[in-house]
Amino acid sequence: MVVLAVIGILMVVLVTQFLPFLRRGEEMKTRAILEQVRTAIDLYENAQGDFPPSDFHGLASASPNAVNAGSESLTACLFSPNFPDKRPDQKWLVNTDGDSSEKPLTDLGTKELFEVGDAWGNPIAYFHNRDYGKTMTHRAYDPKANEWADYEVEARRNPAQGNSYYSAQDYQLISAGADGRFGTQDDLTNFQ
């Protein structure tokens, strides 16, 4: 009985000491994903003359719902047969809202509308600069509540520069971070 109690105490101590390292590893993975996506977006812009849209206007299919539309549009563009350049790793693709298009928009061999996910499996929000000021709905997993939730997400403003938008002429990528909630202090972005 004493041995089991000691083992239990050691396990609690080890887990509490290990969690910060695990979280840092997931943050580093997400930063690497953001960098991979940023590189692909910049290559897309060089090839197409503009950044991928953060809505379905101009794509060959309409979005079946308004959830994750920016991220889905971005992924459809980066995995388009017309864009064979450097793409994000397919292992990061998620479909948190489970939707599909009327016809395949990518060369992934499916009608599924994927999003690029972060290390926690949540979609990375994407805003083209022309959609700054718009609110977009993104579905993410909240581990504290143990449920999927929809969040209203907006492009971020920089209060240090007169409340103008970060990356005002470009785009924004936003991960909900470890807590799975957009708009909290653990969010990870391509601009901070």
DRENDO-1510 file (C-alpha; in Angstrom, 1 decimal, always signed):
<recs>
REC; n; res; u; v; w
REC; 1; MET; +0.0; +0.0; +0.0 .
REC; 2; VAL; +2.8; +2.4; +0.9 .
REC; 3; VAL; +4.6; +1.5; -2.3 .
REC; 4; LEU; +1.5; +2.3; -4.4 .
REC; 5; ALA; +1.1; +5.7; -2.5 .
REC; 6; VAL; +4.8; +6.5; -3.3 .
REC; 7; ILE; +4.4; +5.6; -6.9 .
REC; 8; GLY; +1.2; +7.7; -7.1 .
REC; 9; ILE; +3.0; +10.7; -5.6 .
REC; 10; LEU; +5.9; +10.3; -8.0 .
REC; 11; MET; +3.6; +10.1; -11.0 .
REC; 12; VAL; +1.8; +13.3; -10.0 .
REC; 13; VAL; +5.1; +15.1; -9.6 .
REC; 14; LEU; +6.5; +13.8; -12.9 .
REC; 15; VAL; +3.3; +14.7; -14.8 .
REC; 16; THR; +3.2; +18.2; -13.4 .
REC; 17; GLN; +6.9; +18.7; -14.2 .
REC; 18; PHE; +6.5; +17.3; -17.8 .
REC; 19; LEU; +3.4; +19.2; -18.9 .
REC; 20; PRO; +5.2; +22.5; -19.5 .
REC; 21; PHE; +7.7; +20.8; -21.7 .
REC; 22; LEU; +4.9; +19.1; -23.6 .
REC; 23; ARG; +3.1; +22.4; -24.1 .
REC; 24; ARG; +6.3; +24.1; -25.3 .
REC; 25; GLY; +6.8; +21.3; -27.8 .
REC; 26; GLU; +3.3; +21.8; -29.2 .
REC; 27; GLU; +3.9; +25.6; -29.4 .
REC; 28; MET; +7.1; +25.0; -31.3 .
REC; 29; LYS; +5.2; +22.6; -33.7 .
REC; 30; THR; +2.5; +25.1; -34.2 .
REC; 31; ARG; +5.1; +27.9; -34.9 .
REC; 32; ALA; +6.7; +25.6; -37.5 .
REC; 33; ILE; +3.3; +24.9; -39.1 .
REC; 34; LEU; +2.6; +28.7; -39.2 .
REC; 35; GLU; +6.0; +29.2; -40.9 .
REC; 36; GLN; +5.3; +26.4; -43.4 .
REC; 37; VAL; +1.9; +28.0; -44.2 .
REC; 38; ARG; +3.4; +31.5; -44.4 .
REC; 39; THR; +6.0; +30.2; -46.9 .
REC; 40; ALA; +3.3; +28.6; -49.1 .
REC; 41; ILE; +1.1; +31.7; -49.0 .
REC; 42; ASP; +4.0; +33.9; -50.1 .
REC; 43; LEU; +4.8; +31.5; -53.0 .
REC; 44; TYR; +1.2; +31.5; -54.0 .
REC; 45; GLU; +1.2; +35.3; -54.0 .
REC; 46; ASN; +4.3; +35.4; -56.1 .
REC; 47; ALA; +2.7; +32.9; -58.6 .
REC; 48; GLN; -0.9; +34.3; -58.6 .
REC; 49; GLY; -0.3; +38.0; -57.9 .
REC; 50; ASP; -2.4; +38.0; -54.7 .
REC; 51; PHE; -2.7; +36.1; -51.5 .
REC; 52; PRO; -5.3; +33.3; -51.4 .
REC; 53; PRO; -8.8; +34.5; -50.6 .
REC; 54; SER; -10.2; +34.0; -47.2 .
REC; 55; ASP; -13.7; +33.4; -48.6 .
REC; 56; PHE; -15.0; +31.2; -51.4 .
REC; 57; HIS; -15.6; +33.9; -53.9 .
REC; 58; GLY; -13.7; +33.0; -57.1 .
REC; 59; LEU; -13.4; +29.3; -56.1 .
REC; 60; ALA; -15.2; +26.6; -58.2 .
REC; 61; SER; -17.6; +25.8; -55.4 .
REC; 62; ALA; -19.6; +27.6; -52.7 .
REC; 63; SER; -18.9; +26.9; -49.0 .
REC; 64; PRO; -21.6; +24.7; -47.6 .
REC; 65; ASN; -21.4; +26.6; -44.3 .
REC; 66; ALA; -19.7; +29.6; -42.8 .
REC; 67; VAL; -17.6; +27.6; -40.4 .
REC; 68; ASN; -13.8; +27.7; -41.0 .
REC; 69; ALA; -14.4; +29.3; -44.4 .
REC; 70; GLY; -11.1; +31.3; -44.4 .
REC; 71; SER; -9.0; +28.3; -43.5 .
REC; 72; GLU; -10.8; +26.1; -45.9 .
REC; 73; SER; -10.4; +28.6; -48.8 .
REC; 74; LEU; -6.7; +28.9; -48.0 .
REC; 75; THR; -6.3; +25.1; -48.0 .
REC; 76; ALA; -8.2; +24.8; -51.2 .
REC; 77; CYS; -5.9; +27.3; -52.9 .
REC; 78; LEU; -2.7; +25.8; -51.5 .
REC; 79; PHE; -3.7; +22.3; -52.5 .
REC; 80; SER; -5.1; +23.3; -55.9 .
REC; 81; PRO; -3.9; +21.4; -59.0 .
REC; 82; ASN; -3.0; +24.9; -60.3 .
REC; 83; PHE; -0.5; +25.5; -57.4 .
REC; 84; PRO; +2.0; +22.6; -57.4 .
REC; 85; ASP; +4.5; +24.6; -55.4 .
REC; 86; LYS; +5.6; +24.1; -51.8 .
REC; 87; ARG; +2.6; +23.2; -49.7 .
REC; 88; PRO; +2.0; +22.6; -46.0 .
REC; 89; ASP; +2.4; +19.1; -44.8 .
REC; 90; GLN; -0.8; +17.0; -45.4 .
REC; 91; LYS; -0.5; +15.5; -41.9 .
REC; 92; TRP; -1.6; +18.8; -40.5 .
REC; 93; LEU; -4.9; +18.9; -42.5 .
REC; 94; VAL; -8.1; +18.6; -40.4 .
REC; 95; ASN; -11.8; +19.0; -41.0 .
REC; 96; THR; -13.2; +20.1; -37.7 .
REC; 97; ASP; -16.7; +20.9; -39.1 .
REC; 98; GLY; -16.9; +17.8; -41.3 .
REC; 99; ASP; -18.0; +19.6; -44.4 .
REC; 100; SER; -17.5; +18.8; -48.1 .
REC; 101; SER; -17.8; +20.8; -51.4 .
REC; 102; GLU; -20.0; +19.8; -54.3 .
REC; 103; LYS; -16.9; +18.7; -56.3 .
REC; 104; PRO; -13.2; +18.3; -55.5 .
REC; 105; LEU; -11.4; +21.6; -55.1 .
REC; 106; THR; -8.0; +20.1; -54.4 .
REC; 107; ASP; -5.8; +17.4; -55.8 .
REC; 108; LEU; -6.1; +15.5; -52.6 .
REC; 109; GLY; -8.7; +13.1; -54.2 .
REC; 110; THR; -11.6; +14.1; -52.0 .
REC; 111; LYS; -14.5; +16.6; -51.7 .
REC; 112; GLU; -13.7; +17.3; -48.0 .
REC; 113; LEU; -13.0; +20.9; -47.2 .
REC; 114; PHE; -9.8; +20.7; -45.1 .
REC; 115; GLU; -8.3; +23.3; -42.8 .
REC; 116; VAL; -4.6; +23.4; -41.9 .
REC; 117; GLY; -4.6; +22.5; -38.2 .
REC; 118; ASP; -2.3; +23.4; -35.4 .
REC; 119; ALA; -0.5; +21.0; -33.1 .
REC; 120; TRP; -3.7; +20.6; -31.0 .
REC; 121; GLY; -5.8; +19.7; -34.1 .
REC; 122; ASN; -7.7; +23.0; -34.3 .
REC; 123; PRO; -7.9; +25.0; -37.6 .
REC; 124; ILE; -5.6; +27.9; -38.0 .
REC; 125; ALA; -7.7; +31.0; -38.8 .
REC; 126; TYR; -6.7; +32.8; -42.0 .
REC; 127; PHE; -7.6; +36.4; -43.0 .
REC; 128; HIS; -6.7; +38.0; -46.3 .
REC; 129; ASN; -6.2; +41.8; -45.7 .
REC; 130; ARG; -9.3; +42.7; -47.6 .
REC; 131; ASP; -11.3; +40.7; -45.0 .
REC; 132; TYR; -9.9; +42.6; -42.0 .
REC; 133; GLY; -12.9; +43.9; -40.1 .
REC; 134; LYS; -15.0; +40.9; -40.9 .
REC; 135; THR; -15.9; +38.3; -38.3 .
REC; 136; MET; -15.4; +34.6; -39.2 .
REC; 137; THR; -16.6; +31.5; -37.3 .
REC; 138; HIS; -14.0; +28.9; -36.5 .
REC; 139; ARG; -14.6; +25.6; -34.7 .
REC; 140; ALA; -12.0; +24.5; -32.2 .
REC; 141; TYR; -11.8; +21.9; -29.4 .
REC; 142; ASP; -11.9; +23.4; -25.8 .
REC; 143; PRO; -10.1; +20.8; -23.6 .
REC; 144; LYS; -11.4; +22.4; -20.4 .
REC; 145; ALA; -15.0; +22.1; -21.5 .
REC; 146; ASN; -14.2; +18.8; -23.3 .
REC; 147; GLU; -16.2; +19.9; -26.3 .
REC; 148; TRP; -16.1; +21.5; -29.8 .
REC; 149; ALA; -17.1; +25.1; -29.8 .
REC; 150; ASP; -17.6; +27.8; -32.5 .
REC; 151; TYR; -15.7; +31.1; -32.0 .
REC; 152; GLU; -16.2; +34.4; -33.7 .
REC; 153; VAL; -12.7; +35.4; -34.8 .
REC; 154; GLU; -11.4; +38.7; -36.2 .
REC; 155; ALA; -8.1; +39.9; -37.6 .
REC; 156; ARG; -6.0; +41.4; -34.8 .
REC; 157; ARG; -5.2; +45.1; -34.3 .
REC; 158; ASN; -2.0; +46.5; -33.1 .
REC; 159; PRO; -2.7; +49.0; -30.3 .
REC; 160; ALA; +0.9; +50.1; -30.3 .
REC; 161; GLN; +0.5; +51.5; -33.8 .
REC; 162; GLY; -2.8; +53.4; -33.5 .
REC; 163; ASN; -4.9; +50.3; -33.5 .
REC; 164; SER; -4.2; +49.5; -37.2 .
REC; 165; TYR; -4.2; +45.8; -38.2 .
REC; 166; TYR; -1.1; +43.7; -37.8 .
REC; 167; SER; +0.3; +42.8; -41.3 .
REC; 168; ALA; -2.0; +45.5; -42.7 .
REC; 169; GLN; -1.0; +44.8; -46.3 .
REC; 170; ASP; -0.7; +41.0; -46.1 .
REC; 171; TYR; -2.7; +38.4; -44.2 .
REC; 172; GLN; -3.0; +37.0; -40.7 .
REC; 173; LEU; -2.7; +33.4; -39.4 .
REC; 174; ILE; -4.0; +32.7; -35.9 .
REC; 175; SER; -3.9; +29.5; -33.9 .
REC; 176; ALA; -6.2; +29.2; -30.8 .
REC; 177; GLY; -3.3; +27.8; -28.9 .
REC; 178; ALA; -3.3; +25.1; -26.2 .
REC; 179; ASP; -6.6; +26.2; -24.6 .
REC; 180; GLY; -8.5; +25.8; -27.9 .
REC; 181; ARG; -10.1; +29.3; -27.6 .
REC; 182; PHE; -9.5; +32.1; -30.0 .
REC; 183; GLY; -8.8; +35.5; -28.5 .
REC; 184; THR; -6.8; +34.4; -25.4 .
REC; 185; GLN; -3.2; +35.0; -24.4 .
REC; 186; ASP; -1.9; +31.7; -25.6 .
REC; 187; ASP; -3.0; +32.3; -29.2 .
REC; 188; LEU; -0.1; +31.9; -31.7 .
REC; 189; THR; +0.2; +34.1; -34.9 .
REC; 190; ASN; +2.4; +34.8; -37.8 .
REC; 191; PHE; +2.8; +38.5; -36.8 .
REC; 192; GLN; +3.9; +38.5; -33.2 .
</recs>
